[in-house]
Amino acid sequence: MDLGLKGRRAIITGGTKGIGRRCADIFAAEGADVSICARNAAEVEETVASLRERGVNAFGLALDVADKAALESWVAQSAARLGGIDIVVANVSALAVEDNEEAWRKEFEVDMLHTVRTVNAAMPHLEKSDAGAIVIVSSVSGREVDFTGPAYGAFKAALIHYAHRLAFQLAPKMIRVNSVSPGNTYFKGGIWHWIEENNPKLFEQALALNPTGRMATPEEVARGVVFLASPASSFTTGTNLVIDGALTRGVQF
């Protein structure tokens, strides 16, 4: 299937590893120009170089998405380097699963505010696009109470609500907004890799909850994100796509 992404311009927060990196790779493979940001400068440089090898225009900056000025500057520079913005993927999470006030602060500033700020900064460019799309990466923890911390789940739920409201508000402007809720996603250097090595009991418990007997790969989640962002999904907006291997039991109507 041709996703209609050739020549489109996508920006992705947290684009150097895991789901974000695979999104960047797939966008580039489909012919889209890509801009990323992440905290590690060396990883940003490596990712940008890899994307350019695919023959697309690529740009990236190292920054903390909780830094409003730095985040908004990246969006502006991305638009200038790519010649505009058609697609926004808000992907970064603080992964603050502790049950304390600091976790609430981190989840608000990183998961929630970085998403709102990225969308707001990109909006003038999305309004000029003929295929504007926003995809917000949430989590199944936003759909049900699980073993993660209260702040993490609460703000993942808030992101789904925010995405649905935006979809309604922006529909007259033909800008689509969807969210994706992955289940546990495993990759080297990710949180579940760390848990596997440092808390094997929790890892085994989490693995046992999924009837498939495994966790998702970043590729499996990223393909859902990219499809929702693409013109191939042109009439899908206001949807929360769950990619969890039947981990959650709640029925979506």
Buried (B, 14 or more C-beta within 10 A) or exposed (E): EEBBBEEBBBBBBBBBBBBBBBBBBBBBBBBBBBBBBBEEEEBBEEBBEBBBEBEBBBBBBBBBBBBEEBBBBBBBBBBEBBEBBBBBBBBBBBBBBBEEEEBBBBBBBBBBBBBBBBBEBBBEBBEEBEBBBBBBBBBBBBBEEBEBBBBBBBBBBBBBEBBBEBBEEBEEEBBBBBBBBBBBBBBEEBBBBEBBEEEEEEBEEBBEBBEEEEBBBBBBBBBBBBBBBBBBBEEBBBBBBBBBBEBBEEEEE
